[in-house]
């Protein structure tokens, strides 16, 4: 992710940067950039942990985000970082996966609002789709790839990444019960139908707040479906 420009925006003109010796500015930029990378990595781990039902791991990663402050931040940007940290603390205190999923989506939206306010252009590394295959592990890999693109689209924000993920999820194999990968009585049919519905809606959603709400619903559905499969 390209963060150097955002780091400069965050500290340029602040009292700490103005009073610091010129040679300290590159150090401050690196520190801000490193915290942004740590924040992004932790939010990605929160999303993955929730999807696979590991609420404790999601809380731990949320704690990392909650602790990451920006001491040299311009006052104009302070509310954005405060909202990010507040959302992370909500995930730390979440009593269930659904609540954590909804707040995780809100956290992603808060990150995006900061990027929008600063005019930052976030560049994510290109990741090729996983190889297609007839078995459940291949299906799950395709779902993970699609949801990762949706997450990048939400956090960036990036319309291109969002639509790429929505289209991929809408086309991903989801009829796992019918293919004999799982016992026929496993009740995930409703979850599968809901994921397809949300993937379709995601392609139509334009407003960033609507996309955040959709992503929270999707993440909660993934967590519920995975829990049913894991319990069996």
HELIX and SHEET records of a PDB file:
HELIX    1   1 UNK A    4  UNK A   11  1                                   8    
HELIX    2   2 UNK A   15  UNK A   19  1                                   5    
HELIX    3   3 UNK A   24  UNK A   51  1                                  28    
HELIX    4   4 UNK A   55  UNK A   67  1                                  13    
HELIX    5   5 UNK A   75  UNK A   92  1                                  18    
HELIX    6   6 UNK A   97  UNK A  118  1                                  22    
HELIX    7   7 UNK A  136  UNK A  156  1                                  21    
HELIX    8   8 UNK A  159  UNK A  171  1                                  13    
HELIX    9   9 UNK A  189  UNK A  204  1                                  16    
HELIX   10  10 UNK A  208  UNK A  231  1                                  24    
END                                                                             
